Amino acid sequence: MKKIISCVLVLAMFLSLGIGSALAGVPTEPVGSYELTNLIMEGEDYTEILKSADIVFTLELREDGTGVLVQGDDVLDLTWDAENIYADDGIPVPYTYEDGVLVMEDSDMTMTFTKTDKLDTKSPEAGDDRGIVDLWVGTMDIKPFIEEAEPELGALLESAPMTITMEMREDGSYLMSLDASPMLPALRAAMYGYIEQLCKDNGISVEDYEESTGKTLEETVDEALEAFDLNDINQTVEGVYEEANGQVIWDKGAGETRGLYTGDTLVFSLESFGEVVLTRAGIYGIWVAEIDLLTFLGEEDEEMADLLDGITAQITLELRSDESFILSLDAEALIPALRMALLGYFEQVLEESGMSAEDFEKMTGMSLEATVDAALTELDAGEMGAALAGTWEQKDDQLILKADNSKEETATLQGGKLTFATEDYGDLCFLHVINEDVLAKGEGVMSYAEYAAAQTDDEVVIEAYVLDHQSWWDDKISVYAQDADGAYFIYNMACSEEDAELLVPGQKIRVTGFKSEWAGEVEITDASFEFLRGSYSFKPVDITEAWGTVDMIQYQNRLVSFRGAKVEPYDETGAAFVYKDPDGKTDDLYFKVTIGDTTYEFCVEYYLRGSDTEVYKTVEGLHVGDVIDLKGYLYWYEGPNLHTIGVTVRESAED
């Protein structure tokens, strides 16, 4: 997938040329439908890259001088004449046509289209029957591209984030969507500073610039942003992927990209963009939305409205695994925009009073800029900020927020977006963002390597995310937990019944206890814990290839899976399973499975998955000779002893 993004971006920008001028006659020969069969950009052939990613561009030229360019669900309207093809801004793109081959060419790019019998321009279907097995969200910084085009503008940008949503489907295809709208607030602020610096470099004031152009600085920036067509950047890219050994490979062959799974994080690198981090989309975590500050404050004062017009604020929604939420406004981030607004406001006041900036400075002993800075220094951002707390509930694709001091609000969940239609603030779209430090350790906490190196009976302090837990009893609970590098079994940890209800999968905890070992199982005993902010979940690691090898030990206590295990007779009776308690179904289930030449005894822990659970009932229904897939926590009792939480029968011996 290397270069695919930049390839599509450049091609889209090249073709986003607007509605043409008066047609100079339309020849009949080029009329028809075409497919892009060759693409050269800056001397490099991108044809195979497009093919490997299954990206298809089609072109249709009609008899009335109109046409369309289609890629996936994106349709660009065109006009054309005997020499040129036009899109949005009337800039002509010359073309030649001969024997069913149409070539569009400029100094940087050559596109060759070959005539086909037909072009499918139907509307996209509502839905996709290929099935989404994984949905990932993240951001990518395209500041380097802006910096390359306009170094001065790029230098004023801290970042230019673009949102990525990746659908991975069960048929081995993927759809990646790119959304550049999150960069607009930062780009707006950078443009202000850019134009101010241009004025300064040319020895003119902002007032002189506005007088010469007949526009305010705000109007100039707004016009520039309006001309900045996000459709040039917002794209969808489709292709195929494969998964193996904790890696995912996109578009194997020409231009392939490899990503690495770490729990619910997927990391890969793209040429020119560097490292990209995606997180499996889920409800827990941080969501952000942009809101017009004037709308948020409900300000009716005319002068204040003029001051705040166009300033946006970022609202952060934190959804926690205990089903509580915090909704807050980051006032600190508003300071740069407020500074610009206050400067404009004071300049307007001075102009209306007939006073120059120099007279103001003589009278007050402070420059206009220093006065604004002083005002902002006294501004308490904490008082400007707002916070709302409450609880949340998810019902299918609906998220219901129940605030402590407000009415309920309902959002629609779609991938990495939460959309609220609020009565007071209109439509708000929250995007799921990444906390790249989610797996970082706190101060004084052991890494997994330090924990592994500790001696038996040493005191240990770890931070990890809850995978699961056994039943609570007598103010104790046994917990399975994992971090980025390893996993832990925390035996009979001190815990109240109320806290046990909050130990949901994904909850981050800090545990203090003593490293112990029993029959080969390394665990933490005599432990206490505290809740930490943060949520994370882990995908099972397939360790089928490690079955029967010394490498299995490195996965101790992790959430793992095995494929293609064969059910063996448990004992001389020929039974496929036995109860630990011979009198009935109130205890653990034991069964044996083989892969290759190695057989292990696994179990369903009654206090982890009781007799009313699916896995317990599935094991009760096993037959000797069944071929099954397994999922569970790799407990160790004189060897691997999977605490099984999932069994799928692939081949039944009874069939």
C-alpha positions in Angstrom: 0.0 0.0 0.0 3.1 2.3 -0.1 2.5 5.4 -2.2 -1.2 4.5 -2.8 -2.4 7.3 -0.6 -0.2 9.9 -2.2 -0.9 8.5 -5.6 -4.7 8.9 -5.2 -4.3 12.3 -3.6 -2.2 13.7 -6.4 -4.4 12.2 -9.0 -7.6 13.6 -7.4 -6.0 17.1 -7.0 -4.9 17.0 -10.7 -8.4 16.1 -11.9 -10.3 18.4 -9.5 -10.3 21.2 -12.0 -13.7 22.8 -12.2 -16.5 23.6 -14.6 -15.1 24.5 -18.0 -15.6 27.4 -20.3 -17.8 27.6 -23.4 -17.3 24.5 -25.5 -15.5 24.9 -28.7 -17.3 22.1 -30.5 -17.4 18.5 -29.4 -16.0 15.7 -31.7 -17.9 12.5 -31.8 -15.0 10.0 -31.8 -14.0 10.3 -28.1 -17.6 9.9 -26.9 -17.8 6.7 -24.8 -16.5 5.0 -21.7 -12.9 4.4 -20.7 -10.8 2.8 -18.0 -7.4 4.2 -16.7 -4.8 1.7 -17.9 -1.6 3.6 -17.3 -0.5 6.3 -14.9 2.9 8.1 -14.9 3.6 10.8 -12.2 6.8 12.7 -12.1 8.5 10.1 -14.2 7.4 7.1 -12.0 4.9 4.4 -13.2 2.1 3.9 -10.7 0.1 1.5 -12.9 1.0 -1.7 -10.9 0.4 0.0 -7.6 -3.1 0.9 -8.6 -3.8 -2.6 -9.8 -2.4 -4.3 -6.7 -4.7 -2.1 -4.6 -7.6 -2.8 -6.9 -8.1 1.0 -7.5 -10.0 1.6 -10.7 -10.6 5.0 -12.4 -13.2 5.1 -15.1 -14.0 8.0 -17.5 -17.2 8.7 -19.5 -17.4 11.4 -22.2 -20.9 12.2 -23.4 -22.2 13.7 -26.7 -23.4 16.9 -25.0 -19.9 17.8 -23.9 -20.3 16.6 -20.3 -18.8 13.6 -18.6 -17.8 12.0 -15.3 -14.6 10.6 -13.7 -15.5 7.7 -11.3 -13.4 6.0 -8.6 -15.3 3.8 -6.2 -18.2 5.9 -4.8 -16.6 9.2 -5.8 -18.0 10.8 -9.0 -16.4 14.0 -10.5 -18.4 15.9 -13.1 -16.5 17.1 -16.2 -16.9 19.1 -19.4 -14.9 18.7 -22.5 -14.3 20.0 -26.0 -12.1 19.0 -29.0 -8.8 19.7 -27.2 -9.3 19.9 -23.4 -11.1 18.3 -20.4 -12.3 20.6 -17.6 -13.5 20.2 -14.0 -14.1 22.7 -11.2 -12.1 25.9 -11.9 -11.9 25.9 -15.7 -8.2 25.0 -16.0 -7.8 23.0 -19.2 -6.2 19.6 -19.3 -5.1 18.8 -22.8 -5.8 15.4 -24.3 -5.2 13.4 -27.5 -7.3 10.6 -28.9 -6.5 7.8 -31.4 -8.0 4.4 -32.0 -9.8 4.1 -28.7 -6.9 5.4 -26.6 -7.3 8.8 -24.8 -4.2 10.4 -23.2 -4.4 13.3 -20.8 -1.0 15.0 -20.1 0.6 17.9 -18.3 4.2 18.6 -17.1 3.9 16.2 -14.1 1.5 13.5 -15.1 0.4 11.3 -18.0 -2.9 9.3 -17.8 -3.8 6.8 -20.5 -7.4 5.7 -20.7 -8.6 2.9 -22.9 -12.1 2.7 -24.3 -14.5 0.1 -22.9 -18.0 -1.0 -23.8 -19.7 0.5 -20.8 -19.3 2.4 -17.5 -21.2 1.6 -14.4 -22.1 4.9 -12.7 -24.8 3.5 -10.5 -25.3 4.9 -7.0 -23.5 2.9 -4.2 -25.6 0.2 -2.6 -26.9 0.8 0.9 -24.7 -1.5 2.9 -22.1 -4.2 2.1 -22.8 -7.9 2.4 -19.1 -8.8 2.7 -19.2 -8.4 6.5 -16.9 -6.2 8.5 -14.7 -8.3 10.9 -12.5 -5.4 12.2 -12.9 -1.7 12.2 -9.9 0.5 12.9 -9.6 4.3 13.5 -6.6 6.7 13.8 -5.0 9.8 12.5 -2.2 10.7 10.1 -0.3 14.0 10.0 0.0 15.5 6.5 1.9 18.5 7.7 5.0 17.5 5.7 3.0 17.9 2.5 1.8 21.3 3.4 5.3 22.3 4.6 6.8 21.2 1.3 4.3 23.2 -0.7 4.4 26.3 1.6 7.3 26.1 4.1 6.3 29.3 5.9 2.8 28.1 6.3 3.9 24.7 7.4 6.2 26.1 10.0 3.2 27.7 11.7 1.3 24.4 11.9 1.9 22.2 14.9 0.1 19.4 13.0 -2.4 18.8 10.2 -4.3 15.6 11.3 -6.3 13.5 8.9 -8.6 10.8 10.2 -8.3 7.3 8.9 -11.1 4.7 9.2 -10.2 1.1 8.0 -12.8 -1.6 7.4 -11.4 -5.1 7.2 -13.9 -7.6 5.8 -14.4 -11.3 6.1 -13.7 -11.8 2.3 -10.2 -10.5 2.7 -10.9 -7.0 1.3 -10.5 -3.7 3.0 -11.8 -0.1 2.6 -9.7 2.8 4.0 -11.4 6.2 4.3 -9.4 9.5 4.7 -11.0 12.6 6.2 -9.1 15.9 6.3 -11.7 18.0 8.1 -10.0 17.7 11.5 -7.1 19.8 10.2 -9.2 22.9 9.4 -9.0 24.6 12.8 -5.2 24.4 12.9 -5.0 25.4 9.3 -7.1 28.5 9.9 -4.9 29.7 12.8 -1.8 29.0 10.7 -3.1 31.1 7.8 -3.8 34.0 10.1 -0.2 34.0 11.2 1.1 33.3 7.7 -0.6 36.4 6.2 0.4 38.6 9.2 4.0 37.5 8.6 3.8 38.3 4.9 2.6 41.8 5.7 5.4 42.3 8.2 8.0 41.0 5.7 6.7 43.5 3.1 6.7 46.4 5.5 3.0 47.0 5.6 0.5 46.8 8.4 -2.5 44.5 8.5 -4.7 47.7 8.2 -2.9 48.7 5.0 -3.3 45.2 3.7 -7.0 45.2 4.4 -7.4 48.6 2.9 -5.6 47.6 -0.3 -7.6 44.4 -0.7 -10.9 45.6 0.5 -11.2 42.6 2.8 -10.6 41.9 6.4 -8.0 39.4 7.4 -10.7 37.1 8.5 -12.4 37.3 5.1 -9.2 36.6 3.3 -8.6 33.5 5.4 -12.2 32.3 5.0 -12.0 32.7 1.2 -8.7 30.7 1.2 -10.3 27.9 3.2 -13.4 27.9 1.0 -11.1 27.4 -2.0 -9.4 24.5 -0.1 -11.6 21.7 -1.4 -11.5 18.8 1.1 -12.8 16.5 -1.7 -9.3 16.8 -3.2 -7.9 15.0 -0.1 -10.8 13.0 1.3 -10.5 9.6 -0.4 -11.5 6.0 -0.1 -8.9 3.3 -1.0 -9.8 -0.4 -1.4 -7.7 -3.5 -1.7 -7.0 -6.9 -0.2 -5.2 -8.0 3.0 -3.8 -11.2 4.6 -3.2 -12.0 8.3 -0.4 -14.2 9.6 1.6 -14.4 12.9 0.3 -11.2 14.4 0.9 -9.2 11.1 -1.4 -7.9 8.5 -0.2 -7.5 4.9 -2.1 -5.1 2.6 -1.9 -5.5 -1.2 0.6 -8.3 -1.3 3.1 -7.8 -4.1 3.7 -4.4 -5.7 3.7 -1.7 -3.1 2.7 -4.0 -0.2 2.5 -2.6 3.4 2.9 -4.7 6.6 1.2 -3.8 9.9 1.8 -5.3 13.4 -0.9 -6.1 15.8 -0.4 -5.2 19.5 -3.6 -6.0 21.3 -6.1 -3.4 19.9 -3.4 -1.4 18.2 -2.3 -1.8 14.6 0.9 0.0 13.6 2.3 0.4 10.1 4.4 2.8 8.1 3.6 4.7 4.9 6.2 6.2 2.6 6.3 10.0 3.1 3.9 9.8 6.2 6.0 7.7 8.6 4.4 5.6 11.3 0.6 5.4 11.5 -1.2 4.0 14.6 -4.7 2.7 14.4 -6.9 1.5 17.3 -9.6 -1.0 17.0 -12.8 1.0 17.1 -14.7 0.6 20.3 -16.9 2.6 22.6 -14.4 3.2 25.4 -11.8 6.0 25.1 -11.6 9.6 24.0 -13.9 11.3 21.5 -13.5 14.9 20.2 -15.8 17.3 18.4 -15.5 20.9 17.1 -18.2 23.4 18.1 -18.7 27.1 17.2 -17.8 28.9 20.4 -20.6 31.5 19.9 -23.2 28.7 19.7 -21.7 27.0 22.8 -21.8 30.2 24.9 -25.2 31.3 23.6 -23.8 34.9 23.5 -26.3 37.5 22.4 -24.3 40.7 22.8 -23.6 42.1 19.3 -20.1 43.2 20.0 -19.2 39.9 21.7 -20.8 38.0 18.8 -18.6 39.8 16.3 -15.6 39.1 18.5 -16.3 35.3 18.8 -17.6 34.8 15.3 -15.7 32.0 13.5 -13.9 30.7 16.6 -14.3 27.0 17.3 -13.8 25.1 20.5 -12.9 21.4 21.0 -15.2 19.4 23.2 -13.8 16.1 24.6 -16.0 13.2 25.6 -14.3 10.5 27.7 -16.3 7.3 27.8 -15.1 5.0 30.6 -15.4 1.3 31.1 -17.5 1.8 34.3 -20.1 3.4 32.1 -19.4 6.9 33.4 -18.5 9.9 31.2 -16.9 13.3 31.3 -17.7 16.0 28.7 -15.3 18.9 28.8 -14.3 22.0 26.9 -10.5 22.7 26.4 -10.3 26.5 27.0 -6.5 26.6 26.8 -6.7 25.7 23.2 -8.9 28.7 22.5 -6.2 31.2 23.6 -4.5 31.7 20.2 -7.8 32.3 18.4 -9.0 34.6 21.2 -5.8 36.6 20.9 -6.4 37.2 17.2 -10.0 38.1 17.8 -9.2 40.5 20.6 -6.6 42.3 18.5 -9.1 42.7 15.7 -11.7 43.9 18.3 -9.4 46.6 19.8 -8.2 47.7 16.4 -11.9 48.3 15.5 -12.5 50.2 18.7 -9.5 52.4 18.1 -10.5 53.1 14.5 -14.1 54.1 15.6 -12.7 56.4 18.3 -10.3 58.1 15.8 -7.2 57.0 17.8 -4.2 55.3 16.2 -2.3 52.4 17.7 0.6 54.8 18.3 -1.6 57.2 20.3 -2.9 54.3 22.3 0.6 53.1 23.2 1.6 56.7 24.2 -1.4 57.0 26.4 -1.2 53.6 28.1 2.5 52.9 27.9 1.7 49.5 26.3 1.4 48.4 22.8 -1.8 46.9 21.5 -0.3 43.4 21.4 1.0 43.8 25.0 -2.4 44.9 26.2 -4.1 41.9 24.7 -1.4 39.6 26.1 -2.0 41.1 29.6 -5.7 40.5 29.3 -5.2 36.9 28.3 -2.7 36.4 31.1 -5.4 37.4 33.6 -8.0 35.2 31.9 -8.7 32.1 33.9 -9.0 29.3 31.3 -10.4 27.1 34.1 -13.4 29.4 34.5 -14.0 29.4 30.7 -13.9 25.6 30.5 -16.9 23.5 31.1 -17.4 20.0 32.4 -20.4 17.7 32.5 -20.5 14.3 34.1 -22.9 11.4 34.0 -23.4 7.8 32.8 -23.8 6.3 29.4 -25.6 3.3 28.0 -25.2 1.6 24.6 -28.2 0.1 22.7 -27.2 -1.3 19.4 -25.9 1.6 17.4 -27.3 4.2 19.8 -25.3 5.8 22.7 -27.4 7.4 25.4 -25.7 10.0 27.7 -27.5 10.6 31.0 -25.9 13.7 32.6 -26.1 14.4 36.3 -27.6 17.9 35.8 -29.1 17.8 32.3 -31.5 15.8 30.1 -30.6 12.7 28.1 -28.8 13.0 24.7 -28.7 10.2 22.2 -26.0 9.7 19.6 -25.7 7.4 16.6 -22.5 5.3 16.5 -21.0 4.6 13.1 -17.4 3.2 13.1 -15.2 5.9 14.6 -17.9 8.6 14.7 -20.6 9.5 17.3 -23.2 12.0 15.9 -25.5 13.9 18.3 -28.4 16.1 17.2 -28.7 18.4 20.1 -31.4 21.0 20.7 -29.0 23.7 22.0 -25.9 23.2 19.8 -27.2 21.6 16.6 -25.4 18.5 15.1 -22.2 17.5 16.8 -19.9 14.8 15.3 -17.4 13.3 17.7 -14.4 11.4 16.3 -12.7 8.5 18.2 -9.1 9.6 18.8 -6.0 7.6 19.7 -4.1 7.8 23.0 -0.7 6.6 21.8 0.5 6.3 25.4 -2.4 4.0 26.4 0.1 1.1 27.1 2.7 3.2 28.9 3.6 2.4 32.5 3.3 4.8 35.4 6.2 5.8 37.6 7.5 3.1 39.9 5.7 0.4 38.0 7.5 -2.7 36.6 7.8 -3.5 33.0 6.9 -7.0 32.1 10.6 -7.9 31.7 11.3 -6.6 35.2 8.4 -8.6 36.5 9.7 -11.8 34.8 13.2 -11.2 36.2 11.9 -10.8 39.8 12.5 -13.6 42.2 9.7 -15.8 43.8 8.3 -14.0 46.9 9.6 -10.6 45.7 7.1 -7.7 46.0 5.9 -6.6 42.5 3.9 -3.6 41.2 2.4 -3.9 37.8 -0.1 -2.1 35.6 -2.3 -4.1 33.2 -5.7 -4.3 31.6 -8.3 -6.7 32.8 -9.0 -9.6 30.4 -11.4 -11.5 32.7 -12.0 -12.7 36.2 -13.4 -15.6 38.1 -16.3 -15.4 40.5 -16.0 -13.0 43.5 -16.2 -14.6 46.9 -15.2 -13.6 50.5 -13.8 -10.2 49.4 -11.4 -11.9 47.0 -11.2 -12.3 43.2 -8.9 -14.0 40.8 -8.1 -11.8 37.7 -6.6 -12.5 34.3 -4.8 -9.3 33.0 -2.4 -8.4 30.2 -0.2 -5.5 29.1 1.7 -4.8 25.9 4.4 -7.4 26.6 2.9 -10.1 28.8 0.1 -11.3 31.0 -0.6 -12.0 34.6 -2.8 -14.3 36.8 -3.6 -12.5 40.0 -4.9 -15.1 42.5 -7.4 -14.2 45.2 -6.8 -10.5 45.1 -8.4 -8.4 47.8 -11.6 -6.8 46.3 -14.9 -5.6 47.6 -18.1 -6.9 45.9 -18.8 -3.4 44.7 -15.3 -3.1 43.1 -15.7 -6.6 41.5 -18.6 -5.3 39.4 -16.3 -2.6 38.0 -13.5 -5.0 37.0 -14.9 -5.2 33.4 -12.7 -6.4 30.5 -10.5 -3.6 29.3 -10.3 -1.7 32.7 -6.8 -0.6 33.6 -5.6 -1.5 37.1 -2.4 -1.2 39.2 -1.7 -4.2 41.3 0.7 -4.6 44.3 1.5 -8.1 45.5 4.1 -10.9 45.6 5.4 -13.0 42.8 4.5 -16.7 43.4 4.8 -20.0 41.6 2.6 -23.1 42.0 3.1 -26.2 39.8 4.7 -24.1 37.1 2.1 -21.3 37.1 3.7 -17.9 37.8 1.1 -15.7 39.5 0.7 -12.7 41.9 -0.7 -13.5 45.4 -1.6 -11.5 48.5 -2.4 -8.6 46.1 -4.3 -5.4 46.4 -5.2 -3.1 43.5 -6.4 0.4 42.5 -8.4 1.5 39.4 -6.6 3.6 36.8 -8.0 5.7 34.0 -7.8 4.0 30.7 -9.3 1.1 28.7 -7.8 -1.4 26.4 -8.6 -4.9 25.1 -6.5 -7.6 23.5 -7.2 -9.8 20.5 -6.4 -13.5 21.0 -2.9 -14.5 19.8 -2.9 -17.6 17.6 -0.2 -19.9 18.9 -1.1 -23.1 17.0 2.4 -23.1 15.5 4.0 -23.1 19.0 1.9 -26.1 20.1 4.2 -28.7 21.8 7.3 -26.5 21.7 9.3 -24.7 24.4 8.0 -21.4 23.0 4.6 -22.0 24.5 5.8 -20.8 27.9 6.3 -17.3 26.7 2.5 -17.0 26.2 1.7 -18.0 29.8 -1.5 -16.3 31.1 -2.1 -14.5 27.7 -5.4 -14.6 25.8 -4.5 -17.2 23.1 -6.2 -19.4 20.5 -5.4 -22.7 18.9 -6.7 -24.1 15.5 -7.4 -27.7 14.5 -7.1 -29.5 17.8 -8.5 -33.1 17.9 -10.5 -34.3 20.8 -9.0 -37.4 22.5 -10.5 -39.9 24.9 -10.0 -38.5 28.4 -9.6 -41.8 30.2 -10.1 -45.6 29.8 -13.9 -45.1 29.6 -13.5 -43.4 26.2 -15.3 -40.2 27.4 -14.6 -37.0 25.6 -14.7 -35.0 28.9 -15.1 -35.5 32.6 -16.3 -33.5 35.5 -13.9 -32.7 38.3 -16.8 -33.4 40.6 -17.9 -36.9 39.7 -21.4 -36.2 41.2 -22.5 -33.7 38.6 -22.2 -30.3 36.8 -21.1 -28.1 39.6 -17.4 -28.0 39.0 -14.7 -27.8 36.3 -14.8 -29.7 33.1 -11.6 -31.5 31.8 -10.9 -32.7 28.3 -7.8 -33.6 26.2 -6.8 -32.4 22.7 -4.0 -33.2 20.3 -2.3 -31.2 17.6 0.3 -33.2 15.7 1.9 -35.7 18.2 1.4 -33.7 21.4 -1.6 -34.0 23.7 -2.6 -31.6 26.5 -5.3 -31.6 29.2 -7.4 -28.4 29.2 -10.3 -27.3 31.3 -13.3 -25.1 31.6 -13.0 -23.4 35.0 -16.5 -23.5 36.6 -15.8 -20.2 38.5 -14.8 -18.6 35.2 -17.4 -20.0 32.8 -20.2 -21.8 34.6 -22.6 -24.6 33.5 -25.0 -22.1 31.9 -22.4 -20.7 29.5 -22.0 -21.6 25.9 -18.4 -22.9 26.2 -19.4 -25.2 29.1 -22.3 -26.6 27.1 -20.2 -27.0 24.0 -17.6 -29.1 25.8 -20.4 -31.2 27.3 -21.4 -31.9 23.7 -18.0 -32.9 22.4 -17.2 -36.3 20.8 -13.9 -38.1 20.6 -12.4 -37.3 17.2 -14.0 -33.8 16.9 -11.7 -31.2 15.4 -12.1 -27.9 17.3 -10.7 -24.4 17.6 -10.0 -23.1 21.1 -9.7 -19.8 22.9 -8.7 -19.1 26.5 -6.1 -18.0 29.0 -2.9 -20.0 28.9 -2.7 -21.1 32.6 0.1 -23.4 33.6 -0.3 -26.5 35.8 2.7 -28.8 35.3 2.5 -27.8 31.6 0.0 -25.8 29.5 -3.5 -26.0 31.0 -5.8 -23.6 29.0 -8.6 -22.0 31.0 -11.0 -22.3 28.1 -13.5 -19.6 27.3 -14.4 -20.6 23.7 -14.7 -23.8 21.6 -15.8 -24.0 18.0 -16.4 -27.4 16.4 -14.8 -27.4 12.9 -15.4 -31.1 12.1 -17.7 -33.4 14.0 -16.8 -37.0 14.4 -20.5 -37.8 14.4 -21.1 -36.6 10.8 
